Amino acid sequence: MEKRTARLTVLVDPQKKATFEKLCEQEDVTPSQKIRQFMREYIEQALGPDWQQQVFNTED
């Protein structure tokens, strides 16, 4: 679980947003939870499951 939060603003087509929200509701997850899941999966696909151990300074 993440220790800190940061805001990410994304502009999307209103119809896609509404469809995404309905799909999330069907899965009983919030849109934020689903986006965080997508991000984790993408990062792990690109960098591997131990990506946090790599030399990335995210505390700046």
C-alpha positions as a printed Julia matrix, in Angstrom:
60×3 Matrix{Float64}:
   0.0    0.0     0.0
   1.23   3.47   -0.85
   2.33   5.69    2.03
   1.68   9.02    0.34
  -0.76  10.28   -2.22
  -0.33  12.59   -5.16
  -3.0   14.0    -7.4
  -3.07  13.07  -11.08
  -5.43  15.05  -13.29
  -6.4   13.45  -16.58
  -8.66  14.91  -19.23
 -10.83  12.3   -20.94
 -13.81  12.16  -23.22
 -17.0   12.45  -21.1
 -18.56   9.37  -22.7
 -15.47   7.26  -21.94
 -15.45   8.57  -18.36
 -19.1    7.63  -17.84
 -18.56   4.18  -19.34
 -15.46   3.64  -17.21
 -17.35   4.65  -14.07
 -20.19   2.21  -14.88
 -17.72  -0.63  -15.45
 -15.96   0.15  -12.18
 -19.3    0.14  -10.38
 -20.04  -3.32  -11.81
 -16.72  -4.54  -10.35
 -17.44  -2.79   -7.03
 -14.27  -0.71   -7.25
 -13.81   3.04   -7.44
 -12.35   4.6   -10.57
  -9.32   5.62   -8.49
  -8.75   2.03   -7.36
  -8.93   0.81  -10.96
  -6.51   3.48  -12.2
  -4.05   2.57   -9.42
  -4.36  -1.08  -10.46
  -3.69  -0.19  -14.11
  -0.65   1.84  -13.07
   0.79  -0.95  -10.9
   0.33  -3.51  -13.67
   1.89  -1.21  -16.28
   4.89  -0.4   -14.1
   5.45  -4.05  -13.21
   5.16  -5.06  -16.87
   7.75  -2.46  -17.87
  10.15  -2.74  -14.92
   9.36  -6.02  -13.17
   7.78  -6.76   -9.81
  10.79  -5.41   -7.88
  10.51  -1.98   -9.52
  10.51  -0.19   -6.14
  13.99  -1.53   -5.44
  15.35   0.17   -8.55
  17.13   3.51   -8.35
  14.25   5.95   -8.71
  14.13   8.86   -6.33
  10.45   9.71   -5.85
  10.85  11.8    -2.7
  11.79  15.06   -4.43
